Amino acid sequence: AVMAARCRLAARFHHIHGTNVRLDASRTRATRVESFANGLCFSQEPLAPGQIFLVEIEEKELGWCGHLRVGLTAHDPQSLEVVPEYSLPDLVNMGDTWVFAITRSHNRVVVDGEEARARGPPWEPFLLIERVRIPRDTLVGRSRPGRYSHILDDLYKMNVLPATARRSRIGVLYTPQPDGTADMHIVINGEDMGPSARGLPTTRPLYAVVDVFASTKSVRVIPVEYGFPSLQTLCRLVIQKHIVHRLAIEGLDLPPLLKNFCQHE
């Protein structure tokens, strides 16, 4: 119960953010309203070990080079005199911060003797990252309901679309290691990209960093359920298995809230 409450608190943005960011009333959607920079955001609370901070790319903006940047920082946003203009290099140069630009050829730190990372099939219900077990259904992006939704949804599940495509879901978490440090992992549409930073301190609180930079215009925090999937999620999986695409959901004799959940979430 304590972990669940903490996850709910962290699943929104901190009230401290970049000068060009506007948050909605729930502080779960961050939009950069002008320029291409000053889009830095943080999680409301420090993350617990194994807790993922997950965002979905909602809007893109043409005309800029560069994409979303995510990571972790040991700096409490409340302690910042001024929110840096950029996560890279400004926030990283302050130390105790690990941030990466999201690309398909993502950085991964490999130690000597480490075997190649095994990629599980996209239909496995849970993503396993060391001892962390996360329901994969929440982690995978989904298109807007439309004529080609069923095709696009399969592409999200296979994670073959560009990592920065609209509706892609990007998450960051850390896993404690035997030596007392932690590894940072970035997850793209349900696929673990492997450790992108090692040796993070576990003696200090670690906040998620999301930089709504350049061509990324708006992102939304996606709450993640841990443990067993909810009844609502199980219903959605059964419904989706028996339809061609999400436009067909509208014609089903279902409660409106369940229809909306199946079509949009």
C-alpha positions in Angstrom: 0.0 0.0 0.0 2.9 2.4 0.8 4.6 1.6 -2.5 1.3 2.1 -4.4 0.7 5.5 -2.7 4.3 6.6 -3.4 3.9 5.5 -7.1 0.7 7.6 -7.5 2.5 10.7 -6.0 5.5 10.3 -8.3 3.4 9.7 -11.4 3.0 13.4 -12.0 5.4 16.3 -12.7 7.0 18.5 -10.1 5.7 22.1 -9.8 9.3 23.2 -10.4 10.0 23.1 -14.2 11.5 25.0 -17.1 10.2 28.5 -18.0 8.7 27.4 -21.3 6.7 24.5 -19.7 3.0 24.6 -18.9 1.5 21.8 -16.9 -2.2 20.9 -16.9 -4.3 20.9 -13.7 -3.4 17.3 -12.8 0.3 18.0 -13.5 0.4 14.8 -15.7 0.8 16.6 -19.0 3.7 19.0 -19.8 3.7 21.2 -22.9 6.5 23.4 -24.1 4.6 26.6 -25.2 7.4 28.4 -27.1 11.0 28.1 -28.4 12.8 24.7 -28.3 14.5 24.8 -24.9 13.6 25.5 -21.2 11.4 22.4 -21.3 12.9 20.7 -18.3 10.6 18.7 -16.0 11.0 16.4 -13.0 9.0 13.8 -11.2 7.0 15.0 -8.2 8.7 12.6 -5.9 12.0 10.7 -5.9 11.6 7.2 -7.5 11.7 4.1 -5.4 14.1 1.3 -6.6 12.5 -0.4 -9.6 9.8 2.2 -10.0 9.4 3.4 -13.6 8.6 6.9 -14.5 6.7 6.6 -17.8 5.7 9.3 -20.3 3.9 9.2 -23.7 4.8 11.6 -26.5 1.6 13.4 -27.3 2.6 16.2 -29.7 5.5 16.8 -32.0 6.6 20.2 -33.5 8.2 20.5 -36.9 11.1 22.7 -37.6 13.4 21.7 -34.7 16.3 19.2 -34.6 16.5 17.0 -31.5 14.1 14.9 -29.5 13.0 14.0 -26.0 15.6 13.5 -23.3 15.1 11.5 -20.1 17.2 10.3 -17.2 17.7 10.7 -13.4 19.1 13.3 -11.1 20.1 13.4 -7.4 19.3 17.1 -7.3 16.0 18.0 -5.5 14.2 20.3 -7.9 13.1 22.4 -4.9 16.8 23.1 -4.2 17.5 24.6 -7.7 18.0 28.3 -7.7 17.3 28.4 -11.4 16.0 25.5 -13.6 18.7 25.0 -16.3 17.8 25.7 -19.9 18.9 22.3 -21.0 19.3 18.9 -19.4 22.3 18.3 -21.8 24.7 19.7 -21.0 23.6 22.2 -18.3 21.9 19.9 -15.7 24.4 17.1 -16.4 27.3 19.5 -15.8 26.0 20.1 -12.3 26.9 16.5 -11.4 24.9 13.6 -10.1 22.7 13.6 -13.2 22.4 11.0 -15.9 20.4 12.1 -19.0 20.3 10.7 -22.6 18.6 11.8 -25.8 16.2 9.2 -26.9 17.2 7.5 -30.2 17.0 4.0 -31.6 20.8 3.5 -31.3 20.6 4.1 -27.5 23.7 4.3 -25.3 24.3 1.2 -23.3 27.1 0.5 -20.9 28.4 -3.0 -21.2 30.9 -4.5 -18.7 33.5 -7.1 -19.6 32.1 -10.6 -19.8 28.5 -9.5 -20.0 26.4 -11.5 -22.4 24.2 -10.0 -25.0 20.8 -8.8 -23.7 18.0 -11.2 -24.5 14.9 -9.5 -25.9 11.7 -11.3 -24.8 8.8 -11.6 -27.3 6.4 -8.6 -27.3 3.5 -10.7 -26.2 5.0 -11.6 -22.8 2.7 -10.0 -20.2 5.5 -8.7 -18.0 8.8 -7.0 -18.7 11.6 -8.3 -16.4 14.5 -6.0 -15.6 16.7 -7.9 -13.2 14.3 -8.4 -10.2 11.8 -5.8 -11.4 8.6 -7.0 -12.9 6.4 -4.5 -14.8 3.2 -5.2 -16.7 4.1 -4.7 -20.4 0.6 -3.6 -21.5 1.1 -0.3 -19.9 4.5 0.2 -21.3 3.6 -0.1 -24.9 2.4 2.9 -27.0 -0.9 2.8 -28.8 -2.1 4.9 -31.8 -5.2 7.0 -32.0 -8.3 5.0 -32.9 -8.5 5.0 -36.7 -8.5 3.0 -39.9 -4.9 1.7 -39.4 -4.9 1.5 -35.6 -4.5 -2.3 -35.7 -1.4 -2.0 -37.9 0.2 0.8 -35.9 -0.5 -0.9 -32.6 1.4 -4.0 -33.7 4.3 -1.9 -34.7 4.4 -0.3 -31.3 4.3 -3.7 -29.7 7.3 -4.8 -31.8 9.0 -1.5 -31.1 10.0 -1.0 -34.7 8.7 2.6 -35.1 11.1 5.5 -34.3 11.6 5.8 -30.6 10.4 9.4 -30.7 7.2 8.7 -32.7 3.9 10.1 -31.4 2.3 7.7 -28.9 5.7 6.1 -28.1 6.1 5.5 -24.3 9.5 6.1 -22.8 10.3 5.2 -19.2 13.3 5.4 -16.8 14.1 3.5 -13.6 17.0 2.4 -11.5 17.9 -1.0 -10.1 20.1 -1.5 -7.0 23.3 -3.5 -7.4 25.2 -5.7 -4.9 27.9 -3.1 -4.5 25.5 -0.5 -3.2 25.2 1.5 -6.4 22.4 1.4 -9.0 22.0 0.9 -12.8 19.8 3.3 -14.8 17.5 1.6 -17.4 15.5 3.3 -20.2 12.5 1.5 -21.6 11.1 2.2 -25.0 7.6 0.8 -25.8 8.1 -2.2 -23.5 11.6 -3.0 -24.5 14.5 -2.5 -22.0 17.4 -0.7 -23.7 19.8 -2.1 -21.1 21.8 -0.2 -18.5 22.6 3.3 -19.9 24.4 4.4 -16.8 26.0 2.5 -13.9 27.3 3.5 -10.5 24.4 5.8 -9.5 24.3 6.6 -5.8 21.5 5.0 -3.8 22.1 7.0 -0.7 20.4 10.1 -2.2 16.9 10.4 -3.6 16.8 10.1 -7.4 14.2 12.1 -9.4 13.2 11.4 -12.9 14.2 14.0 -15.5 12.1 14.6 -18.7 13.3 17.3 -21.1 10.5 18.3 -23.5 13.1 19.4 -26.1 13.0 20.6 -29.7 10.7 18.4 -31.9 8.9 17.0 -28.8 6.1 19.4 -27.9 4.0 17.7 -25.3 4.3 14.5 -23.1 1.9 12.9 -20.6 2.7 10.8 -17.5 1.3 7.2 -17.7 0.7 5.7 -14.3 1.9 2.1 -14.0 0.2 -0.7 -12.1 2.5 -3.1 -10.4 1.7 -6.7 -9.5 -1.3 -8.3 -11.2 -3.1 -6.5 -14.0 -6.4 -4.8 -13.0 -9.8 -6.3 -14.1 -10.2 -3.3 -16.4 -6.9 -4.1 -18.1 -7.7 -7.8 -18.5 -11.1 -6.9 -20.0 -9.3 -4.6 -22.5 -6.9 -7.4 -23.5 -9.8 -9.8 -24.2 -11.7 -7.2 -26.2 -8.7 -6.3 -28.3 -8.0 -9.9 -29.1 -11.4 -10.3 -30.7 -11.6 -7.1 -32.9 -9.9 -6.1 -36.1 -9.2 -2.5 -35.0 -10.3 0.0 -32.3 -13.0 1.6 -34.5 -15.1 -1.5 -34.0 -15.1 -0.9 -30.2 -17.6 1.9 -30.7 -20.3 -0.6 -31.9 -19.9 -2.9 -28.9 -22.5 -3.0 -26.1 -20.1 -1.9 -23.4 -20.2 0.8 -20.7 -18.9 4.1 -22.0 -16.0 4.3 -19.6 -14.7 0.8 -20.6 -15.1 1.8 -24.3 -13.0 4.9 -23.7 -10.3 2.9 -21.8 -10.1 0.4 -24.7 -9.9 3.0 -27.4 -7.6 5.6 -25.9 -5.4 4.3 -23.1 
